[in-house]
Amino acid sequence: MKKNNPDIFSRSWAAADVSAYFAALTAADDGYAAGVVTAMEKDAVRNQSVSAMEGRLLENFTRLCGARKAVEIGTLYGYSAHWIARGLAEGGRLYSLEKNAACVTAAKDSVEASGLSRKITVMEGPAMESLKTLSKLAPFDLCFIDAEPEQAPDYLRWASANLRAGGVVLADKAFLRGKLSLEDASAADNTRARAMREFFHVLFDSDRFVSASVIPTGEGFAVGIK
């Protein structure tokens, strides 16, 4: 008789007490880049950024691949940029892309306040235009995608073409807030779902990435190795 294979949602170990335990272990991280967190909370955008634990994941992957040159698509107020910068090798630089002028101002202010101007360059404008410019600096070691899902496949194709062999691409909100289904969806949700499904087809294309997976964080972290 065929047994059902467990999937990434099949275990319920992340109960309240388990979550509280790890929250306690990482409590100090809640204060990292405190100025950025305060600004995001003031403007009610904190929930749009990564959590402290997800920030640690970004730092870990940045360190693991020895990144010296990285790209982030979707800066918001610069919180995730701080984590990536913390993991960069000596002399490394992160190019963080953001189209919203108010977010660019907030991010630049936070980078300046944290003394990270030597590590982080915030670029304003449509991401694809900025990526065309950055292609001249390729290959990159790491690319983090945290932007509108409709363009995620294009961003991922850029990463596949501009990362070095062994370079890492990461993408947040891979689960699309549970709206990856094409059934009974609104037109807008359907468009986003189709785009994310295209994203995953690119990510799991072995001709582009030698390895790919999804880490079942709350929002879902997609990972690929060039």
Secondary structure, 3 states (H helix, E strand, C coil): CCCCCCCCCCCCCCCHHHHHHHHHHCHHHHHCCHHHHHHHHHCCCHHHCCCHHHHHHHHHHHHHCCCCEEEEECCCCCHHHHHHHHHCCCCCEEEEEECCHHHHHHHHHHHHHCCCCCCEEEEECCHHHHHHHHHHHCCEEEEEECCCHHHHHHHHHHHHHHEEEEEEEEECCCCHHHCCCCCCCCHHHHHHHHHHHHHHHHHCCCCCCCEEEEECCCCCEEEEEC
